Amino acid sequence: MLADCARIRHYSTLHVAPLIEVPAAAVLGNAAAFLRPRREQVARNRAIGLAGALQEWNG
């Protein structure tokens, strides 16, 4: 698994602009804080989508 991660890191480093690599490294270094609001938004969007679908289904 470690070799796969190193391969992915190597691939992404070769294909990412240098100006993007610094903020990307900051995000990866604090992934939980970066993902938390996005996961919360996904949960809200899912609830809205399900409510809409149920409303359509039930007429």
PyMOL CGO cylinders between C-alpha atoms (Angstrom):
from pymol import cmd
from pymol.cgo import CYLINDER

trace = [
    CYLINDER, 0.00, 0.00, 0.00, 2.83, 2.37, 0.81, 0.3, 1, 1, 1, 1, 1, 1,
    CYLINDER, 2.83, 2.37, 0.81, 4.33, 1.80, -2.64, 0.3, 1, 1, 1, 1, 1, 1,
    CYLINDER, 4.33, 1.80, -2.64, 0.97, 2.65, -4.22, 0.3, 1, 1, 1, 1, 1, 1,
    CYLINDER, 0.97, 2.65, -4.22, 0.78, 5.88, -2.22, 0.3, 1, 1, 1, 1, 1, 1,
    CYLINDER, 0.78, 5.88, -2.22, 4.30, 6.82, -3.26, 0.3, 1, 1, 1, 1, 1, 1,
    CYLINDER, 4.30, 6.82, -3.26, 3.44, 6.11, -6.88, 0.3, 1, 1, 1, 1, 1, 1,
    CYLINDER, 3.44, 6.11, -6.88, 0.32, 8.30, -6.65, 0.3, 1, 1, 1, 1, 1, 1,
    CYLINDER, 0.32, 8.30, -6.65, 2.35, 11.06, -5.00, 0.3, 1, 1, 1, 1, 1, 1,
    CYLINDER, 2.35, 11.06, -5.00, 4.98, 10.83, -7.70, 0.3, 1, 1, 1, 1, 1, 1,
    CYLINDER, 4.98, 10.83, -7.70, 2.34, 10.94, -10.45, 0.3, 1, 1, 1, 1, 1, 1,
    CYLINDER, 2.34, 10.94, -10.45, 0.50, 13.90, -8.92, 0.3, 1, 1, 1, 1, 1, 1,
    CYLINDER, 0.50, 13.90, -8.92, 3.72, 15.83, -8.38, 0.3, 1, 1, 1, 1, 1, 1,
    CYLINDER, 3.72, 15.83, -8.38, 4.65, 15.44, -12.02, 0.3, 1, 1, 1, 1, 1, 1,
    CYLINDER, 4.65, 15.44, -12.02, 1.24, 16.59, -13.23, 0.3, 1, 1, 1, 1, 1, 1,
    CYLINDER, 1.24, 16.59, -13.23, 0.43, 19.48, -10.90, 0.3, 1, 1, 1, 1, 1, 1,
    CYLINDER, 0.43, 19.48, -10.90, 1.47, 23.08, -11.52, 0.3, 1, 1, 1, 1, 1, 1,
    CYLINDER, 1.47, 23.08, -11.52, 3.94, 24.37, -8.90, 0.3, 1, 1, 1, 1, 1, 1,
    CYLINDER, 3.94, 24.37, -8.90, 1.52, 27.14, -7.88, 0.3, 1, 1, 1, 1, 1, 1,
    CYLINDER, 1.52, 27.14, -7.88, -1.08, 24.53, -7.00, 0.3, 1, 1, 1, 1, 1, 1,
    CYLINDER, -1.08, 24.53, -7.00, 1.24, 22.21, -5.11, 0.3, 1, 1, 1, 1, 1, 1,
    CYLINDER, 1.24, 22.21, -5.11, 1.66, 24.47, -2.05, 0.3, 1, 1, 1, 1, 1, 1,
    CYLINDER, 1.66, 24.47, -2.05, -2.08, 24.89, -1.31, 0.3, 1, 1, 1, 1, 1, 1,
    CYLINDER, -2.08, 24.89, -1.31, -2.66, 21.22, -2.19, 0.3, 1, 1, 1, 1, 1, 1,
    CYLINDER, -2.66, 21.22, -2.19, -0.01, 20.18, 0.33, 0.3, 1, 1, 1, 1, 1, 1,
    CYLINDER, -0.01, 20.18, 0.33, -1.69, 22.38, 2.96, 0.3, 1, 1, 1, 1, 1, 1,
    CYLINDER, -1.69, 22.38, 2.96, -5.05, 20.75, 2.25, 0.3, 1, 1, 1, 1, 1, 1,
    CYLINDER, -5.05, 20.75, 2.25, -3.58, 17.26, 2.40, 0.3, 1, 1, 1, 1, 1, 1,
    CYLINDER, -3.58, 17.26, 2.40, -1.83, 18.12, 5.64, 0.3, 1, 1, 1, 1, 1, 1,
    CYLINDER, -1.83, 18.12, 5.64, -5.15, 19.09, 7.23, 0.3, 1, 1, 1, 1, 1, 1,
    CYLINDER, -5.15, 19.09, 7.23, -7.59, 16.97, 5.26, 0.3, 1, 1, 1, 1, 1, 1,
    CYLINDER, -7.59, 16.97, 5.26, -10.10, 16.53, 8.09, 0.3, 1, 1, 1, 1, 1, 1,
    CYLINDER, -10.10, 16.53, 8.09, -10.62, 20.28, 8.46, 0.3, 1, 1, 1, 1, 1, 1,
    CYLINDER, -10.62, 20.28, 8.46, -10.85, 20.69, 4.69, 0.3, 1, 1, 1, 1, 1, 1,
    CYLINDER, -10.85, 20.69, 4.69, -13.36, 17.86, 4.26, 0.3, 1, 1, 1, 1, 1, 1,
    CYLINDER, -13.36, 17.86, 4.26, -15.59, 18.60, 7.27, 0.3, 1, 1, 1, 1, 1, 1,
    CYLINDER, -15.59, 18.60, 7.27, -17.59, 21.51, 5.73, 0.3, 1, 1, 1, 1, 1, 1,
    CYLINDER, -17.59, 21.51, 5.73, -17.81, 19.70, 2.40, 0.3, 1, 1, 1, 1, 1, 1,
    CYLINDER, -17.81, 19.70, 2.40, -19.22, 16.57, 4.05, 0.3, 1, 1, 1, 1, 1, 1,
    CYLINDER, -19.22, 16.57, 4.05, -21.72, 18.72, 5.92, 0.3, 1, 1, 1, 1, 1, 1,
    CYLINDER, -21.72, 18.72, 5.92, -22.76, 20.33, 2.63, 0.3, 1, 1, 1, 1, 1, 1,
    CYLINDER, -22.76, 20.33, 2.63, -23.11, 16.90, 1.02, 0.3, 1, 1, 1, 1, 1, 1,
    CYLINDER, -23.11, 16.90, 1.02, -25.38, 15.82, 3.86, 0.3, 1, 1, 1, 1, 1, 1,
    CYLINDER, -25.38, 15.82, 3.86, -27.54, 18.95, 3.44, 0.3, 1, 1, 1, 1, 1, 1,
    CYLINDER, -27.54, 18.95, 3.44, -27.69, 18.48, -0.34, 0.3, 1, 1, 1, 1, 1, 1,
    CYLINDER, -27.69, 18.48, -0.34, -28.63, 14.83, 0.09, 0.3, 1, 1, 1, 1, 1, 1,
    CYLINDER, -28.63, 14.83, 0.09, -31.45, 15.72, 2.48, 0.3, 1, 1, 1, 1, 1, 1,
    CYLINDER, -31.45, 15.72, 2.48, -32.77, 18.35, 0.05, 0.3, 1, 1, 1, 1, 1, 1,
    CYLINDER, -32.77, 18.35, 0.05, -32.55, 15.92, -2.86, 0.3, 1, 1, 1, 1, 1, 1,
    CYLINDER, -32.55, 15.92, -2.86, -34.28, 13.13, -0.94, 0.3, 1, 1, 1, 1, 1, 1,
    CYLINDER, -34.28, 13.13, -0.94, -37.04, 15.49, 0.22, 0.3, 1, 1, 1, 1, 1, 1,
    CYLINDER, -37.04, 15.49, 0.22, -37.61, 16.61, -3.37, 0.3, 1, 1, 1, 1, 1, 1,
    CYLINDER, -37.61, 16.61, -3.37, -37.64, 13.05, -4.64, 0.3, 1, 1, 1, 1, 1, 1,
    CYLINDER, -37.64, 13.05, -4.64, -40.12, 11.98, -1.94, 0.3, 1, 1, 1, 1, 1, 1,
    CYLINDER, -40.12, 11.98, -1.94, -42.34, 14.94, -2.75, 0.3, 1, 1, 1, 1, 1, 1,
    CYLINDER, -42.34, 14.94, -2.75, -42.34, 13.99, -6.44, 0.3, 1, 1, 1, 1, 1, 1,
    CYLINDER, -42.34, 13.99, -6.44, -42.92, 10.32, -5.63, 0.3, 1, 1, 1, 1, 1, 1,
    CYLINDER, -42.92, 10.32, -5.63, -45.82, 11.03, -3.29, 0.3, 1, 1, 1, 1, 1, 1,
    CYLINDER, -45.82, 11.03, -3.29, -47.35, 13.63, -5.62, 0.3, 1, 1, 1, 1, 1, 1,
]
cmd.load_cgo(trace, "trace")
